[in-house]
Amino acid sequence: MRYSCEGVCSAVPFFRRCRSVRPNCEAGNGDDEMPTLSTEKTMTVAIYICSAAFLGVIAIGVHNLESWLGRWDYKRDLED
């Protein structure tokens, strides 16, 4: 995989195109396209959604663990 603007765009993050520089670059055969900014936004939204779902599952798990430990402690006190 080769990028025709790699040297010129080195200061720009990998997922962004050099739109102002790209027209001056040599035309490639189509395999030198970098991911677009919309791809970056899509991945960011996907990461946010997955993080929210993961944190929700963790919160539910901690809540269930807390209630189970409360019941366990109550039963243990009754046995004493």
N, C-alpha and C positions, 0 to 999 in steps of 0.2 A: 504494500500500500504506500503510495507516494503522494505527498502534498506539494503542489507547485508553489505555494506562498509560504511555506514553512519558515524560511529564514526571515521573511519580512514580518510575519505575524507572531513571532516568538513571544512578544510581551503580552499578547492577548490570550485569555484562557482558552483551553483546548476546544471547548464546546461552542465557541463563538466564531463566526466567520469574519474575515477582514473584508467587509463589503466595499470600503473605499479603495482598498488595494487590489482586490480580486480582479476587477476588469482589466487592469494592466498586466496581470499575470498571463503566462502562456496558457492557451486552451489545452486542457487535458482530454483524455479519452473517456471521462466520466467516472473513473475509479478514484479520483483524487478529491472527491467531495467530503468535506468535514460535516459532522452533525450540525444541524441548524439550531438557532436559538429556540425555536418552538420545541425541539426535542429536549432541550435543557429544561424548559418550563414544564413539559409533560413529566419528565422524570422527577422534578422537584415536587410537583403535585402528588405524584405516586408515592414518593417517600413520605410526604406529610400525611397522606391517608394511611399508609402502613404504620407509621409511628403512632398515629392516633388510635388505630385499632389495637396495636400492641399494648399501648398504655392503658386502654380500656380493659383489656383482658387481664393485665397485671392488677389493676385496681379491683376488679371483681374477685380475682384470686385472693388478694390480701383481705378483702372484706369477708369472704367465706372462711378463710383461715382464722381471722379474728373471732368470728362467731363460733367456730368449732372449738377454738381454745377456751373461749368463755364457758361454753357448755361443759367441756372436759374439766375445767377447774371447779365448776359448780358441783359436778358429780363427785369429784375427788374430795371436796370439802364435806359432802354429805356422808361419804364413807368413813371419814375420820371421827 
